[in-house]
Amino acid sequence: MAEVSGLRSRTVFEPNCKSRGIDEGSSGVEDVPPFRHNLKPRLAESGDPEETPRAARSTSGKNARHSPSPDEFLEGEALEEEEEEEEAARPIQVVLANEDEHSFELDAAALERILLQDHVKDLNVVVVSVAGAFRKGKSFLLDFMLRYMHRQGESWMGGDDEPLTGFTWRGGCERETTGIQIWSKVFVVDKPDGSQVAVLLVDTQGAFDSQSTIKDCATVFALSTMTSSVQVYNLSQNIQEDDLQHLQLFTEYGRLAMEEIYLKPFQSLMFLIRDWCYPYEHDYGLEGGNNFLEKRLQVKQNQHEELQNVRKHVHSCFSNIGCFLLPHPGLKVATNPNFDGRLRDINGDFKKALAKLVPLLLAPDRLVEKEIGGNKVTCRDLLEYFKAYIKIYQGEELPHPKSMLQATAEANNLTAVAGAKDMYGKSMELVCGGDQPYIAPADLERCHEEFREHSVGHFRSVKKMGGEEFCQRYQTQLEAELDEAYGNFSRHNDGKNIFHTARTPATLFAVMFVTYVASGVTGFIGLSALASLANLAMGVALLSLCAWAYVKFSGEFREVGMMIDLVAETLWEQILKPLSEHYMEDKVRQTVVNSIKASLTEQGSQQTKLKTR
C-alpha cells in the first residue's frame, strides 16, 4: 500500500493478462490502468434520473436558469455538508512498512488520533478488515462499505453516475496499499439493544506481491486478524488448497504472538470469493457460499493427513466461519480504461450481490464486537493491543515464516546432515565406543579424518533442493558438528587411559610430597614462616584429595570435583609436566652419553687386547 495520496481515487477493471482472460483478477477492480481526477463528485440521490456528464451539463445549461425551491435548497445544503464530512475523512496508515529491512512499525500518534477521540474511546469497538492477495479489489470493496456507513438505508449504493471514493485504489499490476490503513472517521452505530459501538474499517497490504517476503505477508495478515472482529479473506474465483495452507500459516503466526491461547483465538472469518463462475452449482450470496464452504472444509477419513490438519486448524482458529460468493462485475467494466466506480458500468448481478454482502457485515444487528480472551475491547484497549502486538513482531522471539520451497529445502538438507552425522557416529563407535579399549590419540585423529571425509562425501551425494550455495551452508554446518563430535569422542577415549584418570590424584600426591619436603627443609634451617606455608599447602592438597575421592565415589558435588580436576590439570600442564619432561630429557641425554662412552670404552679395550696378542 502506497502512501495515501488523497480521498478521491478511481479504479478500472481490466482483463487479466493470464490465459484466463477477464475471469482472472477482475474481482479486483484494481487490475486496470489508473484513472484519476481532481473534480469533486456530486453525491447523487437514488431517486434522481440518470445524470449526464458534468461537462455536458455545463455546456447544455449555459442559457438555462433554475430557481431552486426552499426544500431543494435545504436538501442541497445537507448534501454539501455530507460531502465536506467525507472530504475531511481519509485513510490513515497506522502500520508502516519498511521495504528495505522488511519490517513494520506502528504510527502510534496517528492511531491515537483515531481511537482516542472523546466520543469513541470508551465505546466497544467493531473492526472489519479485508485481507488477501494484492490487486484483487480489497480497497474497492471497502469503499462500498464506506458508502453504506455514510448512508445506511435502502438507497445506500448511490446513483448510477456517482464515482466511487474513499480508500485509494487504482488500476494496474503493481500494489497500491502497504502496511495497514484505517479510515480516519470512526462510525458510531446504535445497535438494536440500545448500546452504541464504534466501527472501524481496515485496509491491509496485499499478500504475495513481488516486494514482500512470506514473513511480511504473514505479519500483516496476522496483525489484521488479531485486531479485527471480522476478517474478510478476499479470494479470486475459488478456494484453492494453497489458499487454505496460507491461511493456516498466517493464523498460526498470529496465534504464536498471543500471550494466552484460548480454544478459539480469533472471531469471525468471511471467505469472500470474487468472480464466482459456477452459480449453477452454488448460487451467489451467503447461502450458496456456506454450502460450498462446508464441502471445501469437510474433513474426510480417506483424506491425506496433511489435508485434514489444514481443515482442522482453520476450524480451531475462528469462532465463526462463513463464505459469500460474488459474481464477476461484467465485461464492460473489465474493458473500460476510464472506469471510476460508477454503478451504471457494473453488472447487475454484481450489484445485487454487493447490496446483500455489505449489510451482512455492517448492519447494526450484524455487527460483531471485538473480544480478546472473552472480554470486549474498547477503542482505548485496541490501541494498547496494537502496541503490544507490533512489539512482538518487531522482536526475534517468533520463528520466521518461510516459503514452501525454502522450508522443503531446509528440511531436505537437514535430513542429509543427520544421515551423514549418523554414518560418522557409527564408524567412530566401532573404533572408540564404550566397549572399545583405549586407542592412541594419533590413531584416533587419523580415523576421524577418514570418517569425516566419508560423511561429507555422503552428504554431497544426496540429492538436495536449494542450489549449491544454499547446500554449502549446511555442509559447513555438518563439518563443524563432526569436529565437535570428534572432541567428545576424544575426551571419552582419554577417560579410558588409566594414567589420564589418575592424573588428578597423582598431581595432588606430588604436591603433598614436594610441600612435605619443603616444610622439613625450611623448618630445619629455621625458616618457620615458609615451613608453615608449606604445611598449609600440604593440608590443602590432602583435603582436596579426600574431597575428590568422595566426589568420584558418591557422584555428589560434581562441580567441586570438576574444579579440583581443573586445578590439578593446570598444575600438571604448567609445572609438573614441563619439569618431568625436562628431567626425562636430561636423563635420556645422560643415558645416551653414558651408552656412547661405554661403547667407545669397550671398543678401545677390544682393540688393545688385539694389539697385545
C-alpha positions as CSV (number, residue, x, y, z in Angstrom):
1,M,0.0,0.0,0.0
2,A,1.5,3.2,-1.1
3,E,1.2,6.4,0.9
4,V,-2.3,7.9,1.0
5,S,-2.5,10.3,-1.9
6,G,-5.9,11.7,-1.1
7,L,-9.5,10.8,-0.6
8,R,-10.6,10.6,-4.3
9,S,-9.3,7.8,-6.5
10,R,-10.5,5.8,-9.4
11,T,-10.3,2.1,-10.3
12,V,-10.8,0.3,-13.5
13,F,-11.4,-3.3,-14.4
14,E,-9.0,-4.8,-17.0
15,P,-8.8,-8.2,-18.4
16,N,-6.1,-10.3,-16.7
17,C,-3.0,-10.8,-18.6
18,K,-3.2,-14.6,-17.8
19,S,-4.8,-17.1,-20.1
20,R,-8.0,-17.0,-18.0
21,G,-8.9,-13.7,-19.6
22,I,-11.3,-11.4,-17.7
23,D,-12.1,-14.1,-15.2
24,E,-8.7,-13.9,-13.5
25,G,-8.2,-11.0,-11.1
26,S,-11.2,-8.9,-12.1
27,S,-12.5,-9.2,-8.7
28,G,-10.3,-6.7,-8.1
29,V,-11.4,-3.7,-9.9
30,E,-7.8,-2.9,-9.3
31,D,-6.1,-4.7,-12.2
32,V,-6.6,-1.8,-14.6
33,P,-4.9,1.4,-15.9
34,P,-5.2,4.2,-13.5
35,F,-7.7,7.0,-13.9
36,R,-7.8,9.9,-11.5
37,H,-9.3,13.4,-11.5
38,N,-9.5,16.3,-9.1
39,L,-13.1,17.2,-9.6
40,K,-15.3,16.9,-6.5
41,P,-18.1,14.3,-7.4
42,R,-21.7,15.2,-6.9
43,L,-23.5,12.9,-4.4
44,A,-26.5,11.7,-6.4
45,E,-29.7,10.6,-4.8
46,S,-31.1,7.2,-5.6
47,G,-34.2,8.8,-6.9
48,D,-32.5,11.1,-9.4
49,P,-32.9,10.5,-13.1
50,E,-29.8,9.3,-14.9
51,E,-27.3,12.1,-14.9
52,T,-25.4,13.4,-17.8
53,P,-21.7,14.0,-17.6
54,R,-20.7,17.2,-15.8
55,A,-19.1,18.8,-18.9
56,A,-22.3,18.1,-21.0
57,R,-24.5,19.6,-18.3
58,S,-22.4,22.7,-18.1
59,T,-22.5,23.1,-21.9
60,S,-26.2,22.5,-22.4
61,G,-27.2,24.6,-19.5
62,K,-25.4,27.8,-20.3
63,N,-28.6,29.7,-21.0
64,A,-30.9,27.7,-18.7
65,R,-31.8,29.2,-15.3
66,H,-33.4,27.3,-12.5
67,S,-34.6,28.8,-9.2
68,P,-34.4,26.1,-6.5
69,S,-37.3,25.7,-4.2
70,P,-36.7,26.0,-0.4
71,D,-36.8,22.2,0.0
72,E,-34.3,21.7,-2.8
73,F,-32.1,24.4,-1.2
74,L,-32.1,22.7,2.2
75,E,-31.5,19.3,0.6
76,G,-28.5,20.7,-1.3
77,E,-27.0,22.1,1.9
78,A,-27.3,18.7,3.6
79,L,-25.6,17.1,0.6
80,E,-22.8,19.7,0.7
81,E,-22.3,19.0,4.5
82,E,-22.1,15.3,3.8
83,E,-19.5,16.0,1.0
84,E,-17.4,18.1,3.4
85,E,-17.5,15.4,6.1
86,E,-16.4,12.8,3.6
87,E,-13.7,15.2,2.3
88,A,-12.3,15.6,5.8
89,A,-12.1,11.9,6.4
90,R,-9.4,9.8,4.7
91,P,-7.4,6.6,5.1
92,I,-4.6,6.8,7.7
93,Q,-1.7,4.5,7.6
94,V,-1.1,3.2,11.1
95,V,1.3,0.3,10.4
96,L,4.2,1.5,8.3
97,A,6.2,-0.9,6.1
98,N,10.0,-0.6,5.8
99,E,10.7,-2.2,2.4
100,D,14.5,-2.2,2.8
101,E,14.5,-4.0,6.2
102,H,11.2,-5.9,5.6
103,S,9.9,-4.8,9.0
104,F,6.9,-2.9,10.3
105,E,6.4,-0.2,12.8
106,L,3.4,1.4,14.4
107,D,2.5,5.0,13.9
108,A,1.2,5.3,17.4
109,A,0.4,9.0,17.2
110,A,-1.8,8.5,14.1
111,L,-3.6,5.6,15.7
112,E,-4.2,7.6,18.9
113,R,-5.8,10.4,16.9
114,I,-8.3,7.9,15.6
115,L,-9.0,5.7,18.7
116,L,-8.7,8.3,21.5
117,Q,-11.4,10.7,20.2
118,D,-13.5,11.7,23.2
119,H,-16.8,10.4,21.7
120,V,-15.4,6.9,20.9
121,K,-12.5,6.0,23.1
122,D,-14.7,4.2,25.7
123,L,-17.1,2.5,23.3
124,N,-16.8,-1.2,22.4
125,V,-15.2,-1.5,19.0
126,V,-16.1,-3.4,15.9
127,V,-13.2,-3.9,13.5
128,V,-13.9,-5.1,9.9
129,S,-10.7,-5.9,8.0
130,V,-10.2,-7.0,4.4
131,A,-7.1,-9.1,3.6
132,G,-5.9,-11.3,0.8
133,A,-3.7,-11.3,-2.3
134,F,-2.7,-8.0,-3.8
135,R,-4.6,-6.4,-6.8
136,K,-7.8,-8.3,-6.0
137,G,-10.1,-5.3,-5.2
138,K,-9.9,-5.1,-1.4
139,S,-9.9,-1.3,-1.3
140,F,-12.7,-1.1,-3.9
141,L,-14.9,-3.3,-1.7
142,L,-14.1,-1.1,1.4
143,D,-15.2,2.0,-0.5
144,F,-18.7,0.5,-0.9
145,M,-18.6,-0.3,2.9
146,L,-17.8,3.4,3.5
147,R,-20.7,4.4,1.3
148,Y,-23.0,2.1,3.4
149,M,-21.8,3.6,6.7
150,H,-22.4,7.1,5.4
151,R,-25.9,6.5,4.0
152,Q,-27.4,3.5,5.7
153,G,-30.8,2.8,4.1
154,E,-32.4,1.3,1.1
155,S,-30.6,3.7,-1.3
156,W,-27.1,3.4,0.2
157,M,-25.4,2.3,-3.0
158,G,-26.0,5.8,-4.5
159,G,-26.8,6.9,-8.0
160,D,-25.7,5.2,-11.2
161,D,-23.4,8.1,-12.2
162,E,-21.7,8.6,-8.9
163,P,-17.9,7.9,-8.8
164,L,-16.6,5.7,-6.1
165,T,-14.4,7.4,-3.5
166,G,-12.7,6.6,-0.2
167,F,-9.7,4.3,0.2
168,T,-7.2,4.9,-2.6
169,W,-7.5,2.4,-5.4
170,R,-6.3,2.3,-9.0
171,G,-5.7,0.0,-11.9
172,G,-2.6,-1.7,-12.9
173,C,-0.5,-4.7,-11.9
174,E,1.6,-3.0,-9.1
175,R,0.5,-2.9,-5.5
176,E,-1.2,0.2,-4.1
177,T,-1.6,-0.3,-0.3
178,T,1.3,-1.0,2.1
179,G,1.1,-1.8,5.8
180,I,-2.3,-1.3,7.4
181,Q,-4.6,1.6,6.8
182,I,-7.7,2.6,8.9
183,W,-10.4,5.1,7.9
184,S,-9.9,8.2,9.9
185,K,-13.6,8.5,10.8
186,V,-14.9,6.1,13.5
187,F,-18.5,5.4,12.9
188,V,-20.8,5.3,15.9
189,V,-23.7,3.0,15.4
190,D,-26.7,2.3,17.6
191,K,-27.4,-1.4,18.0
192,P,-30.9,-2.8,18.4
193,D,-30.3,-3.4,22.1
194,G,-29.7,0.3,22.6
195,S,-26.0,0.2,23.1
196,Q,-23.5,2.1,20.9
197,V,-20.4,0.7,19.3
198,A,-17.6,2.2,17.3
199,V,-17.0,0.8,13.8
200,L,-13.5,0.8,12.2
201,L,-12.8,-0.1,8.6
202,V,-9.3,-1.5,7.9
203,D,-7.5,-2.0,4.7
204,T,-4.4,-4.2,4.5
205,Q,-1.3,-4.7,2.3
206,G,-2.0,-7.3,-0.3
207,A,-0.1,-10.6,0.0
208,F,2.3,-12.2,-2.4
209,D,3.4,-9.2,-4.3
210,S,6.9,-9.1,-5.8
211,Q,8.3,-6.9,-3.0
212,S,7.1,-8.8,0.1
213,T,8.6,-11.8,1.8
214,I,6.5,-14.6,3.3
215,K,7.2,-13.0,6.7
216,D,5.9,-9.6,5.5
217,C,2.7,-11.2,4.3
218,A,2.3,-13.3,7.5
219,T,2.9,-10.3,9.7
220,V,0.3,-8.1,8.1
221,F,-2.4,-10.9,7.9
222,A,-1.7,-12.0,11.5
223,L,-1.9,-8.4,12.8
224,S,-5.2,-7.7,11.0
225,T,-6.7,-11.0,12.1
226,M,-5.6,-10.5,15.8
227,T,-7.0,-6.9,15.9
228,S,-10.2,-7.4,13.9
229,S,-13.6,-8.8,14.9
230,V,-14.5,-9.7,11.3
231,Q,-11.7,-10.7,8.9
232,V,-12.8,-10.8,5.2
233,Y,-10.5,-13.2,3.4
234,N,-10.6,-11.9,-0.2
235,L,-10.1,-14.7,-2.8
236,S,-10.5,-15.0,-6.6
237,Q,-12.8,-17.5,-8.3
238,N,-12.4,-20.4,-5.8
239,I,-10.9,-21.7,-2.5
240,Q,-7.8,-23.5,-3.6
241,E,-5.7,-25.7,-1.3
242,D,-2.9,-23.2,-1.3
243,D,-5.3,-20.5,0.0
244,L,-6.1,-22.8,3.0
245,Q,-2.4,-23.5,3.6
246,H,-1.5,-19.8,3.6
247,L,-4.4,-19.2,5.9
248,Q,-3.1,-21.9,8.2
249,L,0.4,-20.4,8.2
250,F,-0.8,-16.8,8.7
251,T,-3.2,-17.6,11.6
252,E,-0.6,-19.9,13.3
253,Y,1.9,-17.0,13.1
254,G,-0.8,-14.8,14.8
255,R,-1.6,-17.4,17.4
256,L,2.1,-17.7,18.4
257,A,2.2,-14.0,19.2
258,M,-0.8,-14.1,21.5
259,E,0.2,-14.5,25.2
260,E,-2.8,-16.7,26.1
261,I,-4.2,-19.2,23.7
262,Y,-7.9,-19.8,24.0
263,L,-10.0,-22.5,22.3
264,K,-10.9,-20.1,19.5
265,P,-8.2,-17.3,19.4
266,F,-9.9,-15.4,16.6
267,Q,-13.5,-14.3,16.0
268,S,-15.2,-14.2,12.6
269,L,-13.8,-15.2,9.2
270,M,-15.6,-14.5,6.0
271,F,-14.4,-16.1,2.8
272,L,-15.3,-13.7,0.0
273,I,-15.0,-15.5,-3.4
274,R,-14.8,-12.9,-6.1
275,D,-15.6,-13.6,-9.8
276,W,-17.6,-16.8,-8.9
277,C,-18.2,-18.6,-12.2
278,Y,-20.3,-21.6,-11.0
279,P,-23.7,-20.3,-9.9
280,Y,-25.3,-23.4,-11.4
281,E,-23.6,-25.4,-8.6
282,H,-23.7,-22.9,-5.8
283,D,-25.8,-19.7,-6.2
284,Y,-24.4,-16.3,-5.5
285,G,-24.6,-15.0,-1.9
286,L,-24.2,-16.3,1.6
287,E,-26.3,-19.5,1.4
288,G,-24.6,-20.8,-1.7
289,G,-21.2,-19.7,-0.2
290,N,-21.8,-21.6,3.0
291,N,-22.8,-24.7,1.2
292,F,-19.7,-24.5,-0.9
293,L,-17.5,-23.8,2.2
294,E,-19.0,-26.8,4.1
295,K,-17.9,-29.1,1.3
296,R,-14.5,-27.4,0.9
297,L,-13.6,-27.6,4.7
298,Q,-15.1,-31.0,5.2
299,V,-12.7,-33.5,6.9
300,K,-12.9,-36.9,5.4
301,Q,-11.4,-40.2,6.6
302,N,-9.9,-41.0,3.3
303,Q,-8.2,-37.6,3.1
304,H,-4.4,-37.3,3.4
305,E,-3.3,-36.3,6.9
306,E,-1.9,-33.0,5.6
307,L,-5.3,-32.0,4.2
308,Q,-7.1,-33.0,7.3
309,N,-4.7,-30.9,9.5
310,V,-5.3,-27.8,7.4
311,R,-9.0,-28.0,7.8
312,K,-8.9,-28.8,11.5
313,H,-6.6,-25.9,12.0
314,V,-9.0,-23.4,10.3
315,H,-11.9,-24.7,12.3
316,S,-9.9,-24.4,15.6
317,C,-8.9,-20.8,15.0
318,F,-12.2,-19.0,14.3
319,S,-15.4,-18.9,16.4
320,N,-17.5,-18.2,13.3
321,I,-16.7,-19.0,9.6
322,G,-18.8,-18.0,6.6
323,C,-18.5,-17.7,2.9
324,F,-20.0,-15.3,0.3
325,L,-20.0,-15.8,-3.5
326,L,-19.7,-12.6,-5.5
327,P,-20.2,-12.7,-9.3
328,H,-17.9,-11.1,-11.9
329,P,-18.6,-7.3,-12.2
330,G,-19.0,-7.5,-16.0
331,L,-17.2,-7.3,-19.3
332,K,-18.0,-3.6,-19.8
333,V,-16.2,-2.8,-16.5
334,A,-13.3,-5.1,-17.3
335,T,-12.6,-3.4,-20.7
336,N,-13.3,0.2,-19.9
337,P,-10.0,2.0,-19.2
338,N,-11.8,5.0,-17.7
339,F,-13.9,3.2,-15.2
340,D,-14.2,5.2,-12.0
341,G,-16.6,3.1,-10.0
342,R,-19.9,4.3,-11.4
343,L,-22.7,1.8,-10.8
344,R,-24.0,2.1,-14.4
345,D,-20.9,0.3,-15.6
346,I,-21.2,-2.6,-13.2
347,N,-23.0,-5.9,-13.9
348,G,-26.5,-6.1,-12.3
349,D,-25.8,-9.5,-10.6
350,F,-22.7,-8.0,-9.0
351,K,-24.7,-5.0,-7.7
352,K,-27.4,-7.3,-6.3
353,A,-24.9,-9.5,-4.5
354,L,-23.0,-6.5,-3.2
355,A,-26.2,-5.0,-1.9
356,K,-26.5,-8.1,0.3
357,L,-22.9,-8.5,1.3
358,V,-22.2,-5.1,2.8
359,P,-25.2,-5.0,5.1
360,L,-24.4,-8.6,6.1
361,L,-21.2,-7.3,7.5
362,L,-22.1,-3.8,8.7
363,A,-25.9,-3.7,9.5
364,P,-26.4,-2.7,13.2
365,D,-27.9,-6.1,14.1
366,R,-25.0,-7.9,12.4
367,L,-22.1,-6.1,13.9
368,V,-19.6,-8.3,15.8
369,E,-17.8,-6.5,18.7
370,K,-14.1,-7.2,19.2
371,E,-13.3,-9.6,22.0
372,I,-10.0,-10.8,23.4
373,G,-9.9,-13.5,26.0
374,G,-13.7,-13.3,26.3
375,N,-13.6,-9.6,27.2
376,K,-15.0,-6.9,24.9
377,V,-12.4,-4.4,23.7
378,T,-12.9,-0.6,23.6
379,C,-11.1,1.8,21.3
380,R,-8.7,2.7,24.1
381,D,-7.9,-1.0,24.7
382,L,-7.4,-1.7,21.0
383,L,-4.6,1.0,20.9
384,E,-2.7,-0.9,23.6
385,Y,-3.2,-4.3,21.9
386,F,-1.8,-2.8,18.6
387,K,1.3,-1.5,20.5
388,A,1.8,-4.9,22.2
389,Y,1.4,-7.0,19.1
390,I,3.7,-4.8,16.9
391,K,6.5,-5.1,19.6
392,I,6.2,-8.9,19.4
393,Y,6.6,-8.9,15.6
394,Q,9.5,-6.4,15.8
395,G,11.4,-8.8,18.1
396,E,13.2,-12.1,17.3
397,E,11.1,-14.3,19.6
398,L,8.9,-15.7,16.9
399,P,10.2,-18.0,14.2
400,H,10.3,-16.6,10.7
401,P,7.8,-18.0,8.3
402,K,9.3,-19.4,5.1
403,S,8.2,-20.2,1.6
404,M,7.3,-23.7,0.8
405,L,10.5,-24.2,-1.3
406,Q,12.7,-22.8,1.4
407,A,11.1,-24.9,4.1
408,T,11.3,-28.0,2.0
409,A,15.0,-27.3,1.0
410,E,15.9,-26.8,4.7
411,A,14.2,-30.0,5.7
412,N,15.9,-31.8,2.8
413,N,19.4,-30.5,3.7
414,L,18.9,-31.2,7.5
415,T,17.9,-34.8,6.7
416,A,21.1,-35.2,4.7
417,V,23.1,-33.7,7.5
418,A,21.5,-36.0,10.0
419,G,22.3,-39.1,7.8
420,A,25.9,-38.0,7.4
421,K,26.3,-37.5,11.2
422,D,24.8,-40.9,11.9
423,M,27.3,-42.6,9.5
424,Y,30.2,-40.8,11.2
425,G,28.9,-41.6,14.7
426,K,28.5,-45.3,13.9
427,S,32.0,-45.5,12.4
428,M,33.6,-43.8,15.4
429,E,31.7,-46.1,17.8
430,L,33.4,-49.1,16.2
431,V,36.8,-47.5,16.9
432,C,36.5,-45.9,20.3
433,G,33.0,-46.6,21.6
434,G,32.1,-47.6,25.1
435,D,33.1,-51.2,24.6
436,Q,36.4,-50.5,22.8
437,P,39.7,-50.2,24.5
438,Y,41.9,-47.1,24.7
439,I,43.3,-46.0,21.3
440,A,46.3,-43.8,20.8
441,P,45.2,-40.1,20.1
442,A,47.2,-40.0,16.8
443,D,45.4,-43.2,15.5
444,L,42.0,-41.7,16.7
445,E,42.7,-38.5,14.8
446,R,43.6,-40.4,11.7
447,C,40.3,-42.3,11.9
448,H,38.4,-39.1,12.5
449,E,39.8,-37.5,9.3
450,E,38.9,-40.6,7.2
451,F,35.4,-40.9,8.6
452,R,34.8,-37.2,8.3
453,E,35.7,-37.3,4.6
454,H,33.4,-40.2,4.0
455,S,30.5,-38.4,5.8
456,V,30.9,-35.2,3.9
457,G,31.0,-37.2,0.7
458,H,27.8,-38.9,1.6
459,F,26.1,-35.5,2.3
460,R,27.2,-34.2,-1.1
461,S,26.0,-37.4,-2.9
462,V,22.4,-37.0,-1.6
463,K,20.1,-35.1,-3.9
464,K,19.1,-31.9,-2.3
465,M,17.0,-28.8,-3.0
466,G,18.0,-25.2,-2.8
467,G,21.0,-25.0,-5.1
468,E,24.8,-25.2,-4.5
469,E,25.2,-22.1,-2.4
470,F,22.3,-23.0,-0.2
471,C,23.6,-26.5,0.4
472,Q,27.1,-25.3,1.1
473,R,25.9,-23.6,4.3
474,Y,24.6,-27.0,5.5
475,Q,27.9,-28.7,4.5
476,T,29.8,-26.1,6.6
477,Q,27.4,-26.8,9.5
478,L,28.0,-30.6,9.1
479,E,31.7,-30.2,9.2
480,A,31.5,-28.1,12.3
481,E,29.3,-30.6,14.0
482,L,31.6,-33.5,13.1
483,D,34.6,-31.7,14.6
484,E,32.5,-31.1,17.8
485,A,31.6,-34.8,17.9
486,Y,35.3,-35.7,17.5
487,G,36.1,-33.6,20.5
488,N,33.5,-35.6,22.5
489,F,34.9,-39.0,21.3
490,S,38.4,-37.8,22.1
491,R,37.5,-36.9,25.7
492,H,35.7,-40.2,26.1
493,N,38.8,-42.0,24.8
494,D,41.1,-40.1,27.2
495,G,38.8,-41.3,30.0
496,K,39.8,-44.8,29.3
497,N,43.5,-44.1,29.8
498,I,44.3,-45.1,33.4
499,F,47.1,-42.6,33.6
500,H,44.8,-39.9,32.5
501,T,42.3,-40.9,35.1
502,A,44.9,-41.0,37.8
503,R,46.3,-37.6,36.8
504,T,44.5,-35.7,39.5
505,P,45.4,-37.9,42.5
506,A,49.0,-38.2,41.2
507,T,49.3,-34.5,40.9
508,L,47.9,-34.0,44.4
509,F,50.3,-36.6,45.8
510,A,53.2,-34.9,44.1
511,V,52.2,-31.5,45.6
512,M,51.9,-33.1,49.0
513,F,55.3,-34.7,48.7
514,V,57.0,-31.6,47.5
515,T,55.4,-29.4,50.2
516,Y,56.3,-32.0,52.8
517,V,59.9,-32.0,51.8
518,A,59.9,-28.2,51.6
519,S,58.4,-28.0,55.0
520,G,61.0,-30.2,56.5
521,V,64.0,-28.4,54.8
522,T,62.7,-24.9,55.7
523,G,61.9,-25.9,59.2
524,F,65.4,-27.4,59.7
525,I,67.2,-24.2,58.5
526,G,64.9,-22.0,60.7
527,L,62.6,-20.5,58.1
528,S,59.4,-21.2,60.1
529,A,57.2,-18.9,58.1
530,L,58.0,-20.8,54.9
531,A,57.6,-24.1,56.7
532,S,54.1,-23.1,57.8
533,L,53.1,-22.1,54.3
534,A,54.4,-25.4,53.0
535,N,52.4,-27.3,55.7
536,L,49.3,-25.3,54.7
537,A,49.7,-26.1,51.1
538,M,50.2,-29.8,52.0
539,G,47.0,-29.7,54.1
540,V,45.0,-28.1,51.3
541,A,46.3,-30.8,48.8
542,L,45.3,-33.5,51.3
543,L,41.8,-32.1,51.8
544,S,41.4,-31.8,48.0
545,L,42.4,-35.4,47.5
546,C,39.9,-36.5,50.1
547,A,37.1,-34.4,48.5
548,W,38.0,-35.6,45.0
549,A,37.8,-39.2,46.2
550,Y,34.4,-38.6,47.8
551,V,33.0,-37.0,44.7
552,K,34.2,-39.9,42.5
553,F,32.8,-42.4,44.9
554,S,29.4,-40.8,45.6
555,G,28.7,-38.8,42.4
556,E,27.7,-35.8,44.6
557,F,29.1,-32.3,44.4
558,R,30.3,-32.8,40.9
559,E,31.1,-29.1,40.4
560,V,33.7,-29.4,43.3
561,G,35.2,-32.5,41.6
562,M,35.4,-30.7,38.3
563,M,37.1,-27.7,39.9
564,I,39.7,-29.9,41.6
565,D,40.3,-31.7,38.2
566,L,40.8,-28.3,36.6
567,V,43.3,-27.1,39.2
568,A,45.2,-30.4,39.1
569,E,45.3,-30.3,35.3
570,T,46.6,-26.7,35.4
571,L,49.4,-27.7,37.8
572,W,50.3,-30.7,35.7
573,E,50.4,-28.8,32.4
574,Q,52.1,-25.7,33.7
575,I,54.5,-27.0,36.3
576,L,54.9,-30.8,36.7
577,K,54.8,-31.8,33.1
578,P,57.4,-29.3,31.9
579,L,59.7,-30.3,34.9
580,S,59.2,-34.0,34.3
581,E,59.8,-33.6,30.6
582,H,62.9,-31.6,31.3
583,Y,64.1,-34.2,33.8
584,M,63.4,-37.0,31.4
585,E,65.2,-35.2,28.6
586,D,68.2,-34.8,30.9
587,K,68.1,-38.5,31.9
588,V,67.7,-39.6,28.4
589,R,70.5,-37.4,27.3
590,Q,72.7,-38.6,30.1
591,T,71.8,-42.2,29.3
592,V,72.7,-41.8,25.7
593,V,76.0,-40.1,26.6
594,N,76.8,-42.9,29.0
595,S,75.9,-45.5,26.4
596,I,78.2,-43.9,23.8
597,K,81.0,-43.7,26.3
598,A,80.6,-47.3,27.3
599,S,80.6,-48.5,23.7
600,L,83.7,-46.4,22.9
601,T,85.4,-47.7,26.0
602,E,84.5,-51.3,25.1
603,Q,85.8,-50.8,21.5
604,G,89.0,-49.3,22.8
605,S,89.6,-52.2,25.2
606,Q,89.0,-54.7,22.4
607,Q,91.5,-53.0,20.2
608,T,94.1,-53.0,23.0
609,K,93.6,-56.7,23.5
610,L,94.1,-57.4,19.8
611,K,97.3,-55.4,19.8
612,T,98.8,-57.3,22.7
613,R,98.1,-60.6,21.1
